[in-house]
Amino acid sequence: EQPHISESQVIVEFENGNFRFTFPNPKNVSEFSMTLFKGNGKKEICALHLSGKKVIPKSNVTYCQTEHSNSSTTFTLKNLERKHIDVYTYCLETFLPPPYIDCRLKETYLYIQDKEDCISVGVMSWIITGLIAFAMISCVCCVVACCLRNKNQQCESSSHEYNSEYMPMAAVNVAKKTRI
């Protein structure tokens, strides 16, 4: 049987803070290598070599782990930070059966948002929401206070009208003189 190397798509998943690159294994191939590179300089970070039934994983960094099954190979990138933003390139080489097929490259750009960015954006949105709510409550309180003050002024002015039928009277103290 001839080896079957299809132009399969890499599946990139984000779950629980980890990125998973899953690649389908080539069919009818008994020996192959898969490698995950980082950056334009193609720095190898993870690799897996399959020879017969023997699987040899290799990782040059602490944040990359390799998993292998009969149908696929997965590179899991854990605990990523902003410094890990880059282009990640996948390479598949087939050795047996012949013919040897050189590295086929597929690239994926990975953007990682810092946890501090998420927290600061969340805090800022709460601060802005709180300031808006405070401003609205202050405006409502000012309107109510003005209405109450205007109502009291109307009541006081209507009770002291000078053109009214009843004039306000001042209290008169009459001192009584006693005669002897």
Solvent accessible surface area in square Angstrom, and as a share of the most:
residue,aa,sasa,rsa
1,E,180,0.81
2,Q,141,0.63
3,P,23,0.14
4,H,94,0.42
5,I,30,0.15
6,S,61,0.39
7,E,124,0.56
8,S,34,0.22
9,Q,139,0.62
10,V,29,0.17
11,I,98,0.50
12,V,56,0.32
13,E,76,0.34
14,F,130,0.54
15,E,100,0.45
16,N,136,0.70
17,G,39,0.38
18,N,33,0.17
19,F,27,0.11
20,R,73,0.26
21,F,3,0.01
22,T,23,0.13
23,F,2,0.01
24,P,53,0.33
25,N,20,0.10
26,P,15,0.10
27,K,130,0.55
28,N,78,0.40
29,V,17,0.10
30,S,54,0.35
31,E,35,0.16
32,F,3,0.01
33,S,16,0.10
34,M,0,0.00
35,T,12,0.07
36,L,1,0.01
37,F,36,0.15
38,K,37,0.16
39,G,8,0.08
40,N,133,0.68
41,G,74,0.71
42,K,66,0.28
43,K,123,0.52
44,E,51,0.23
45,I,0,0.00
46,C,1,0.00
47,A,13,0.10
48,L,3,0.01
49,H,49,0.22
50,L,20,0.10
51,S,43,0.28
52,G,45,0.43
53,K,196,0.83
54,K,131,0.56
55,V,53,0.31
56,I,78,0.40
57,P,81,0.51
58,K,105,0.44
59,S,54,0.35
60,N,81,0.42
61,V,28,0.16
62,T,140,0.81
63,Y,31,0.12
64,C,5,0.03
65,Q,87,0.39
66,T,29,0.17
67,E,82,0.37
68,H,57,0.25
69,S,54,0.35
70,N,155,0.80
71,S,81,0.52
72,S,24,0.15
73,T,0,0.00
74,T,9,0.05
75,F,0,0.00
76,T,5,0.03
77,L,0,0.00
78,K,65,0.27
79,N,118,0.61
80,L,15,0.07
81,E,91,0.41
82,R,105,0.38
83,K,147,0.62
84,H,13,0.06
85,I,42,0.21
86,D,41,0.21
87,V,33,0.19
88,Y,2,0.01
89,T,0,0.00
90,Y,17,0.06
91,C,4,0.03
92,L,13,0.07
93,E,41,0.18
94,T,3,0.02
95,F,64,0.27
96,L,86,0.43
97,P,44,0.28
98,P,97,0.61
99,P,80,0.50
100,Y,112,0.43
101,I,38,0.19
102,D,91,0.47
103,C,44,0.26
104,R,86,0.31
105,L,94,0.47
106,K,49,0.21
107,E,108,0.49
108,T,31,0.18
109,Y,135,0.51
110,L,6,0.03
111,Y,122,0.46
112,I,15,0.07
113,Q,93,0.41
114,D,30,0.16
115,K,143,0.61
116,E,121,0.54
117,D,39,0.20
118,C,68,0.41
119,I,115,0.59
120,S,59,0.38
121,V,96,0.55
122,G,29,0.28
123,V,77,0.44
124,M,105,0.47
125,S,56,0.36
126,W,193,0.68
127,I,84,0.43
128,I,90,0.46
129,T,75,0.44
130,G,40,0.38
131,L,114,0.57
132,I,98,0.50
133,A,44,0.34
134,F,140,0.58
135,A,50,0.39
136,M,125,0.56
137,I,111,0.56
138,S,39,0.25
139,C,82,0.49
140,V,95,0.55
141,C,76,0.45
142,C,82,0.49
143,V,92,0.53
144,V,78,0.45
145,A,57,0.44
146,C,62,0.37
147,C,79,0.47
148,L,105,0.52
149,R,144,0.53
150,N,73,0.37
151,K,127,0.54
152,N,90,0.46
153,Q,98,0.44
154,Q,123,0.55
155,C,78,0.47
156,E,110,0.49
157,S,71,0.46
158,S,69,0.44
159,S,83,0.53
160,H,113,0.51
161,E,94,0.42
162,Y,161,0.61
163,N,149,0.77
164,S,48,0.31
165,E,157,0.71
166,Y,174,0.66
167,M,114,0.51
168,P,83,0.52
169,M,180,0.80
170,A,87,0.68
171,A,103,0.80
172,V,121,0.69
173,N,148,0.76
174,V,118,0.68
175,A,92,0.72
176,K,181,0.77
177,K,188,0.80
178,T,124,0.72
179,R,232,0.84
180,I,214,1.09
